[in-house]
Amino acid sequence: ASGRGGRNLHAARPCRALNKYVGGGGGMDETVFALSTPPGRGGVSVIRLSGPEAGGALCRMTKRSLPPARQAAVCSIYHPVGGSLIDRGMVLWFPSPKSFTGEDVAELHVHGSSAVVRAVIEALGGIEGLRPAQPGEFTRRALLNGKMDLVEAEGLGDLLSAGTEMQRKLALRQMGGHASQLYDAWRTKLVRSLAHVEAFIDFGEDEEIHEEVLSGVIEEARGLARELRSFCDDARCGEIVREGVHIVLAGPPNAGKSSLLNAIAKRPAAITSATPGTTRDVLEVRMDLFGLEVAVSDTAGLRIATGDDIEKEGITRAAEQWSQADVRVLVLDAAAGVEQVREAKDVLLREIQDWISAESLSGREQGLGATGCTMVLLNKSDLLLTTCGETAPLQAMVEELRLWLGDVGVHMVSCVNGQGMEEAMQSLHTAARHRLGGRDLENAVVITRPRHRQHLEGCANALDRFCAVGNAPDVAAEELREAVAHLAAVTGKVHVEQVLDVLFADFCVGK
């Protein structure tokens, strides 16, 4: 893949502010190589080279001149020293600057056996001027050569690790430059405003630049600050899609939470037993729920009377998980009666009270009344008729739940015969989408990382300070410069070496 095809949303330009942060123990004048496909047996493996010696290395490995640019050529691949045949495959040549990294890039497409790949890698390692690439070094070079900015590089990283359809679509839009285009537009607006303020400071009297110019800049700054805060008021939906919706299963002991987790995961992820209190710690399973990544946590049973210190700690952790969850699922024994509802409520309120006070959470943030993101599953419905024989206890349980949680959805399920499970899974997906605020994430620009949010909020705060001291232009200009710097940091137009080190450490070596 060379560049961004025909989808350039802004012109590629070298990221000069980042040129000193090459990392990996080497410089941009070195040629690097790595396996770019997953290791192990496969049909085809791709070894990529990037740097000034890539073309020469390709010629030595094939004993022929360079093929036409961006055209596949079938040829034999030889050891550059001994001349022995390694494999017969296909090669591609991407001369600078029209390549993924912006440098000379070569690719060797060989048969995907570990023996062939190992032989090619060892042969390349014997060529002077070549060294193995560090994790993410190809993408780092693309960033430093202006083939993408930092937000696009993060989008590429998210695409490589995407596990669900929604994550794929969100990452693809970010990698394609849609977020960068918005952030650059805001930055361009601020740079123009800063130029007007600087002109007022330097030439206001001589050139008769009127104060209306300054007041106009202040008004624009107020409007942009409002726009930034509205953009950030997104319930963290982009970050949640990227990280996974956190779903917590809570309820009394032996209500079937672990069995429910196994049914949702479709594998024996948790140990189940008829003995109450089997689950002591939080057990998390990640899965794809109708195209949305979720992390489902099984927790210790909620009960008041226990002399076991380990179980007490498990109950405390269960309550904290409930408080912090994106979606809360209360699991009850459909045949156990209303007392289990009251006990679960009392335990949750008691255990999280100190945590709530420390975090200053509202009732809605506690999840005690956020009905759209809370649901109740009445498990063991297969035992209901034989145990109860009537619906009065069940009705009393539902009424008690509504008094506590409001108009919450209540579903009858059975982990034994699967009754109600399909409907419950659909309701769980609906609750997860509700947590995302019903936004059209597939076609919207959203914040996907805390780093972006921090700088956007920092920009809005700097604009507020600018407006507050706007009548003192010399002081106000500093606040406006800080606002510009925050937006520049999002896309990597200022020194962000620590961000780069963290980002590219998560990449595979060959990307």
N, C-alpha and C positions, 0 to 999 in steps of 0.2 A: 504494500500500500504506500503510495507516494503522496505526501501532503494531505489535503482534504478534498481532493477531487475538484468538482465544480462548485463546492459549497463554501467558498471563502466568504465569511461574513465580515472580515476585516483583513487588511493586507498583512501578509507574514512579514515580520521584522525581527532582527536579532534582539534578544532580551539582554541588553547591555548591562542592566543593573544586576544581572545574575551571573555574568560571565566569569566572575572570580570563584563561583561555587560549583566547581565541576565534581568534586567528591570522588570516591572510589579509589583514591590513592594515585590517580593519574590525570593527564591533561587531555585537552581536546585535540592535540596533535598526535595522539596515539590511536592505533587501530585496534578495535576490540571485536571479539567474536563470541558467540554463544548459541546453544541450542534454543530455538524459538518455539518449538512444539513440545508438548508434554513428554517427559522421559518414559521409556518403556517400549514395548513392542507395538508397532502400528504399521499402516500402509506406507506412509511417507513421513519423514522427519525433515525439518528445515533448519539449517545452520545459517545464521546471519552474521555478516561482517559489516563494520562501519568505521570509516576513517580514511586517511590519505593512502594507506597501503592496501585497501580492499581490492582495488583493481589488479594490482600486481600479484596479490595472493591468489586471486581467482585464475589468473593466467598460469601461475605455477601449478595450481591444483588440476588444471584441465589440459595443460600443454598446448594451448591455442590462444589466439588473440581474443580480446574482449568481444562478446556477442553484441548485437545491436541493442541500444538502450531500451529497457522495458519490454524486451521480447524474449520469450522462453527459448532456450537452446538445449537440446539433448546432447549429452557428451559423456565421455568417460572421465572419471575422477581418479587422479593418481596421487601417490605420496610424493611430496615435492623434493624429497632428498633421495630416497632409494628408487623412485620411479615405478614402484609396484602398483598394480591396479587395486583400488579400494572398492569402487562401485561404479555402476553406470546409472546416471540420473539426469537431472535437469538443473540448469543454472539461470539466474537472472541478474542483470546488471542495471543499477540505478545511479547514474552519475550525478554529482552535486550540481545544482541545489535541489533538483527535482526527485527527492527521495524522502523517506519517512523522517530521517534525522537531519536532513539538509546537507549531509556529507555524502561522499561516495559510499554506496551500499552495494554489497553483493550477497546473493542467497544461493545456497547449495541445497537442492531438493534431492534427498537420497532415500533409499529404502529404509524403512523404520525399524530396523533391528538394533539392539543395543551394541552389537559388535561393530556394525557399520558406523554408527554415530560415534562410538568411542574411537575408532580408527581415524575418522575425519577430524575430530577434536584434537587428538594427539598430533596429527599431521599439521594442523594449523598452529598448534602451540610450538612447533619446531621452527616456524618461520620468524625470522628476526623482525622486530617492530610490531608484532602482534601479541596481544595478551587477552586472557578471558575477561569478559564483561562483568561488571558488578550488577546486582539486582536493580532493574529499572534504568540501566545506563543508556540504553537506546532512546528511551522516552526523555530522559534528562537531556540528552544531546539535542533532541528535537525541540525541547523547550528553550534551551540556550541559543539555538540557531533560529528562533522565531517561527518555527513551524507550528507551534501551538503555545497557548499561555498556560498559566498555572491551573486555572479552573478547568480548562480543557484536558490537561494532563490528569487532574483528579477524576474527571469524567471517564477518561480511558481506564484508569485504575478501577473505577466502580464497574465499568463494563466487563472487564476481565474477571471480576469476582461476582458478577450478577448471577443470582440463583433463581430468580423468578422473572416472569414477563414484565411486571411493572418496574422492577429494578433495571431491566434491560432498556426499556423505553426511556426511563428517566436519565440513565447514564448516557444513552445515545444522544439525547438532546443537549446535555451538558457538554459532551465531547464535541458535538457539532458546532459549538460556539454561541448557542442561543443565550445562555446566562452571561457570557463574556460581552456579548453585544449590548445587553442592558447595562451592565456595570460600566462599560466603557462610555456609553452615552451619558450616564450620570457624571462620570469623571470629566468628560469633555465639557459638560455644562458648568461644572465647578471651576475648571481651569479658565474658562472664559470669564466667569464672575471674578476670579482672582486677578485676572489681567485688568479688568475694569477698576478694581480696588487699588491695584498697584499704580495704575495710570492716574487715579485720583490723588494718590499720595505724592507721586513724583511730579506730576504736571498740572495738578488741579488749578493752581492760580495762573500759571503762565499760559496754559492753553484754554482757559475758561471752561474746564470740565465741571459742569454743574453738579450740585448735590443730589439732583434727581437721579443721576446715574447710580450713586451709592444707595439711595433708597430703593431703587429698582433691584439692585443686587440683593439687598436684605429681603425684599419680598420674594424673590426667586429662591433664596435660601430657606425661608420658612416653608414654601411649598414643597421643596425637595425633602426637607426634614419630615414633613407629614407623609410624603410618598414612601420614604424609606421605612418609617415606622409602620405604615400600613402593610408594606411588603414583608416586614419581619413578623407581623401579627398573623402567623400562619399555623399556630398550634404545633410547630415543629414537624409538619407533615412530611416534608422532603427528607429530613433526617430519619424519621421513623421508617419510611419506605426503605431507605438505604440500610438501616441497621436491623430492621425487622420489628413488627408490632409485638409488644410484650403482653402476652395473655397469661393470667394467673388463675389457677384452679385452687380454690379455698373452700373449706367446709369442715364439718365435724369428722372425727375418726370413723373409719369404716363406711364412709358414704360412697366409696367407689371412685375416688379421685384418681388413684393410680391406674385402675382399670380403664377409666375414661381416657387418661393420657395414652395408654397403650392402644386404645381403640382409635384415637385421633391420629397417632403416629403410625398405626397399622403395623406395629412390631412390639415385642415385649421390652419396652424401654425401662419400665419400673417393676420392681418386685411387688407382687400382690399377695395378701394373706388375710385370712379371716380374723387375725389378731389385731385389735385396734392399736394404732400408734406405730405401725410398721415404718412409715415414712418419717424420718427425723430431720432431714435437710431438704434444701430446694433442689429439685431435679429438673433440668431444662432440656427440651427437645426442640430443634428447629425443623421447620417443614414449610412446604409450599401449599398455601391455602388458597386455591382458586386464583393463582397468579400473584399472590401477595405473600411475602415472607413473614412468618410469625415465629416467635419463640414462646413455646407453651411451658409454663412452670408448674410442676406438681409440688405441693407444700404439705407440711405437717398438719395433722388434724387439729382443729380448734376445739379445745375443751378447757374448762376451768380447773377441775379437780385432777391434779397430777402431782406426784412427789418426785418425778424423774427430772433431774436438772437438764439432761440432754433434750428431753421432750419439751421442756419449758423454753429452751433456747430455740428449738425448731418452731414452736408456736410464735415466738417473737419475730423470727425471720419471716414466717408466713404472713404475719400482720404487716410487716414492712413491705413485703412484696405486693400485697393487696393495695397498699397506699400508693405505691409507685407505678402500678401497672397501667398500661394503655387500655386494656380490656380486662374486666374482672368477671370471673365465672364462679358463682356460688354453687357448689355441688352438695345436694342434700339427699338423704335416704327418703324416698317417697313414702315409705311405710312407717317412718320413725316418729311422726307427729310434730306438733308445733314447738315443743320444748327445744329441739335442736336448733331452730331458727333463733330463738331468744338467746341461747347459749353462744352461738356463733357471733351474734351481734354484740353481746356483752364482752366476749373475748377480744374482738376486733377493736371495739371502742376503748377498752382498757389498755391493750397492748400498744396501740399506736398513739395514745394521747400525748405522751411526752414527745414523740417524734413529730406529731402535728404541731405542737406548740413551738418546738425548736425551729421548724421550717416555715411557720406562719402560714399554713395552708388553709384555704377556705373549705367549707363543707363540700362544695362541688369537686375541688381538687382531691379531697379525701376519697372520692369515689363512693361516698355514702348516699349521694343523691344524683349522680351522673347516670341516669337511667339508660341513655343511648349507648353507653360503653359498659354497661353492667347487665348480666343476664343470669338466670337461675336455671340449673338443670336438676330436675327431680329424678334421680337415678333409681335403679332397681324397680322399674315400673312392672316388670314381669312378676314381682312378688306382691304387688299391691292388692289384688283381689283376694288372694289366699290369706294375706296377713290382716288386712283391714276389714274387708267385707262390706265396706260402705265408703261414701265419698266425703262424709262430714269432716273427718280429720284432715283430709287433703285440702278441703275448702278453707278450713281454719288456718292451715299452713300458708296458703296463698294470700289470705287476708293479712296475716302477720308480715309476710314479705312485702306486701304493698305499703303497709304502714311504715316499714323501715326504709325501703328502697324506692318508693314511689311506683310509677306505672312501669315496672320492670317486666321484661319478657320472661315467662316461665314455660319450660319445655319438659315434657315427660320423655325419658330415655331409658334404655336398658342396654348395658354393655354385654349382657348374656345373649340376647336374641337380636340385638341391633335395632330394636324398635325406637323410632324417633331420631336415630343418629344422623340420618341424611338431612332432616330438617334442622337439627341442632347445628350441624356444620355450616349450613347456609346462613343461619342466624348469627353464628360466630363470625362469619365473613362479613355480614352486614354490619355487625358491631365494630369490627376492625375498620371498615370503610368509613363508618360514622366518626371514628376517632380521627380520621384524616380530614374531617370537615366537609366531606362530599366534594372536594376539589377535583377538577379535571387535571390530574397530575401528568397525564400523558401528553398534554399540549401546552402546559404552563411552565414558566420559569420559576423554580422554587429553590430555597436554601437547602443544601444537602449536607453541609458540614458546619459544626460549631464555629470554626474559624471564620467562615463567611459572615455568620450572624454577628460575631464579636466586632468585626470591622465595620459592618453596616450600621450597627448600633453606635459604635464609636464615631462614625461619620455624622450621624444624626445629632449626637450630643455636641459635637464640635460646631455644627451649624447652629444649634440653639445658643451656644456661647457667643458665636459670631453675631447673631441677631441682637443679643443682649448688650454688646459693646460696639454696635455698628457705628455709633456716632464718634468713636475714637478709632479711625481707620488703621493707624499703625498697630494697635492691639488686635483689632478685628482681623487683620490680614493673617496674623499668626494662627488664629483659629480656623480660618479658611484653608490655610496650608495644611493644617492637621487633617481637616476633612478630606482634602484631595489625597493625602498620604494614605488614609484608611482605605479609600476606594482603590488606590494603586496597589495596595498590599493584597487585595483580594485576588487580582489577576496576575500578581507577581511582577509588577513593574517597579518594586522597591526591593531592598535586600530581605530575602525570606529564606536564608540558607537552612534554618532549622526545620522549616516546613518541608523543604525539598528532601532533607535527610529522612524525615519520617515518612513522607509520601512514597519515595522510591524504594525504601526498605520493604514495602509491602508488595512490590512488583515481583514478577518472576524474573529470572536472570536474563532471559532472551527477549524481554520487551523493553 
